[in-house]
Amino acid sequence: MSFPTTDYPDINKFVEKLTECIAEFAEEKGAYESIRSVSISCPSSSYKKYQPY
């Protein structure tokens, strides 16, 4: 499940959305008891924008 992080400039709104996505995923998979961690992948779309060279 993914969503654009740029839609959430307020960290609190981002955390709310992330929590909703995790809960939805866990419910769909019946995985509340087996989820041990969550990984966040940083998009590479900003690589060129912030590339120092």
Residue frames as a rotation matrix with the C-alpha (Angstrom) as fourth column:
MET 1
0.592 0.806 0.000 0.00
0.806 -0.592 0.000 0.00
0.000 0.000 -1.000 0.00
SER 2
-0.561 -0.826 -0.064 1.42
0.822 -0.564 0.080 3.38
-0.102 -0.008 0.995 -0.85
PHE 3
0.725 0.688 0.023 0.53
0.686 -0.719 -0.116 7.05
-0.063 0.100 -0.993 -0.85
PRO 4
0.155 -0.701 0.696 2.41
0.501 -0.552 -0.667 10.20
0.851 0.452 0.266 -1.83
THR 5
-0.091 -0.267 -0.959 4.17
0.992 -0.114 -0.063 11.66
-0.092 -0.957 0.275 1.17
THR 6
-0.927 -0.297 0.227 4.05
0.336 -0.929 0.157 15.11
0.164 0.222 0.961 -0.39
ASP 7
-0.110 0.964 0.240 0.31
0.202 -0.215 0.955 15.13
0.973 0.154 -0.171 0.25
TYR 8
0.768 0.369 -0.524 1.08
0.530 0.093 0.843 15.35
0.359 -0.925 -0.124 3.98
PRO 9
-0.003 -0.815 0.580 3.38
0.065 -0.579 -0.813 18.28
0.998 0.035 0.055 4.79
ASP 10
0.183 0.144 0.973 2.11
-0.932 -0.289 0.218 18.13
0.313 -0.946 0.081 8.40
ILE 11
-0.748 -0.595 -0.295 3.82
-0.478 0.790 -0.383 15.18
0.461 -0.146 -0.875 10.15
ASN 12
-0.652 0.562 0.509 0.72
-0.404 0.311 -0.861 14.53
-0.641 -0.767 0.024 12.27
LYS 13
0.414 0.810 -0.414 -1.44
-0.791 0.096 -0.604 14.06
-0.450 0.578 0.681 9.17
PHE 14
-0.070 -0.540 -0.838 1.22
-0.805 0.527 -0.272 11.79
0.589 0.656 -0.472 7.67
VAL 15
-0.929 -0.287 0.232 1.25
-0.368 0.676 -0.638 9.62
0.026 -0.678 -0.734 10.80
GLU 16
-0.160 0.953 0.259 -2.56
-0.571 0.124 -0.811 9.45
-0.805 -0.277 0.524 10.76
LYS 17
0.497 0.319 -0.807 -2.54
-0.867 0.219 -0.447 8.28
0.034 0.922 0.386 7.13
LEU 18
-0.448 -0.755 -0.479 0.25
-0.661 0.640 -0.391 5.79
0.602 0.141 -0.786 7.78
THR 19
-0.808 0.201 0.553 -1.65
-0.412 0.477 -0.776 4.38
-0.420 -0.856 -0.303 10.76
GLU 20
0.260 0.957 -0.124 -4.82
-0.721 0.107 -0.685 4.03
-0.642 0.268 0.718 8.66
CYS 21
0.302 -0.216 -0.929 -2.89
-0.848 0.384 -0.365 2.18
0.435 0.898 -0.067 5.93
ILE 22
-0.777 -0.628 -0.039 -1.25
-0.519 0.675 -0.524 -0.18
0.355 -0.387 -0.851 8.40
ALA 23
-0.535 0.652 0.537 -4.55
-0.447 0.321 -0.835 -0.95
-0.717 -0.687 0.119 10.11
GLU 24
0.458 0.718 -0.524 -6.28
-0.818 0.109 -0.564 -1.53
-0.348 0.687 0.638 6.77
PHE 25
-0.069 -0.597 -0.799 -3.50
-0.772 0.539 -0.336 -3.83
0.632 0.594 -0.498 5.59
ALA 26
-0.901 -0.310 0.303 -3.47
-0.432 0.609 -0.665 -5.80
0.021 -0.730 -0.683 8.85
GLU 27
-0.153 0.937 0.315 -7.24
-0.575 0.175 -0.799 -6.19
-0.804 -0.303 0.512 8.74
GLU 28
0.466 0.310 -0.828 -7.22
-0.883 0.215 -0.416 -7.39
0.049 0.926 0.375 5.11
LYS 29
-0.145 -0.678 -0.720 -4.50
-0.547 0.662 -0.513 -9.95
0.825 0.320 -0.466 5.83
GLY 30
0.871 0.454 -0.184 -5.71
-0.068 0.485 0.872 -10.97
0.486 -0.747 0.453 9.28
ALA 31
0.187 -0.958 -0.219 -2.25
0.541 0.286 -0.791 -10.03
0.820 0.029 0.572 10.47
TYR 32
0.640 0.065 0.765 -2.71
-0.438 -0.788 0.434 -7.99
0.631 -0.613 -0.476 13.65
GLU 33
0.914 -0.254 0.317 -0.96
-0.179 0.448 0.876 -10.65
-0.364 -0.857 0.364 15.72
SER 34
0.561 -0.715 0.417 1.89
0.764 0.641 0.073 -11.30
-0.319 0.277 0.906 13.28
ILE 35
0.628 -0.365 0.687 3.01
0.245 -0.745 -0.620 -7.77
0.738 0.558 -0.379 12.28
ARG 36
0.446 -0.573 -0.688 6.27
0.875 0.117 0.470 -7.02
-0.189 -0.811 0.553 14.06
SER 37
-0.396 -0.613 -0.683 7.55
0.369 -0.788 0.493 -3.97
-0.841 -0.057 0.539 12.19
VAL 38
0.789 0.582 0.196 6.78
0.462 -0.352 -0.814 -1.46
-0.404 0.733 -0.547 9.47
SER 39
-0.345 -0.929 0.136 9.20
0.760 -0.191 0.622 -0.22
-0.551 0.318 0.771 6.85
ILE 40
0.718 0.486 -0.499 9.05
0.119 -0.791 -0.600 3.17
-0.686 0.371 -0.626 5.16
SER 41
0.002 -0.695 0.719 10.71
0.954 0.216 0.206 3.48
-0.299 0.686 0.664 1.79
CYS 42
0.000 -0.091 -0.996 12.00
0.007 -0.996 0.091 6.91
-1.000 -0.007 0.001 0.88
PRO 43
0.840 0.386 0.380 11.12
0.360 0.126 -0.924 7.77
-0.405 0.914 -0.033 -2.70
SER 44
-0.229 -0.962 0.150 13.94
0.738 -0.071 0.671 8.27
-0.634 0.264 0.726 -5.15
SER 45
0.440 0.502 0.744 11.90
0.881 -0.403 -0.248 10.82
0.175 0.765 -0.620 -7.06
SER 46
0.992 -0.085 -0.098 13.67
-0.054 -0.956 0.287 13.65
-0.118 -0.279 -0.953 -5.25
TYR 47
0.422 -0.894 0.149 17.13
0.709 0.428 0.561 12.26
-0.565 -0.131 0.814 -6.03
LYS 48
-0.081 -0.470 0.879 17.82
0.926 -0.361 -0.107 14.58
0.368 0.806 0.464 -8.95
LYS 49
0.689 0.437 0.578 16.37
0.233 -0.889 0.394 17.59
0.686 -0.137 -0.715 -7.17
TYR 50
0.920 -0.287 0.267 18.74
-0.362 -0.358 0.861 17.26
-0.151 -0.888 -0.433 -4.21
GLN 51
0.667 -0.727 0.162 21.72
0.745 0.645 -0.170 15.67
0.020 0.234 0.972 -5.92
PRO 52
0.636 -0.417 -0.650 24.73
0.134 -0.769 0.625 17.79
-0.760 -0.485 -0.433 -4.90
TYR 53
-0.432 -0.889 -0.150 26.73
-0.063 -0.136 0.989 17.25
-0.900 0.436 0.002 -8.11
